[in-house]
Amino acid sequence: MKETTFRWVIFNLKEQQIITSVSRGLFTLAFKPVFQPGIDKSEQKIYTKIEKQFPTLKFCIWTTQIVSEFMLHIPAKAVTIMQMEKEALEPVYDFLKEQKSGDIFIQPEEKEIERYIYESKNPIVLLPLVSKSPVQKVNKVTTTTLEKLIVDLYSDKKLFTTFQGSELVHIVNNSYNRYAIDFTKLFHYAKRRRKDLELKQFFNDNTDIPKNILND
């Protein structure tokens, strides 16, 4: 079979959802759905406001509530995360303050996280969006993918302290068992965050992810 023909066959099988991509050159017949986080009305409202005020801005929004389905111990409170181009953090902060959209925090330090964020009623955290982040559209709202979510939870340990340790192991294992994860995409993003090697080691030492995927 010619390489071009082979590539077309693979593409066609993926389109028909007969196989799904696991990592580079590795596929599985066990089809799993793609994770699509729910978008609640408050997120939709904030997203629409920002999109209207800053029409060319690249940003995404998600809430830590979406992690609950993978967890053993579910947190009582959720935090809304907005990630965008770094230059837009201050203007968006000022705009949301004017709109009285909740308690807004820009790249909070550890003390700020401990003292205020998880005690706040409606905290919104503004963070820089890493270039080429794997995002998706759900109900016309740009939000996180499962690959991005896992990397962010692992990378921002101080902000996501509730999701660390054995809880993170539960999150990763449950994510892997329930949904399709593109590990090529995941590790490309992790590399951009300079976390690819240690994240791969964490998966290898603690999770149920097959070693042939991690060693690809």
Order of alpha helices (4+ residues) and beta strands (2+ residues): alpha-beta-beta-alpha-beta-beta-alpha-beta-alpha-beta-beta-beta-alpha-alpha-alpha-alpha-alpha
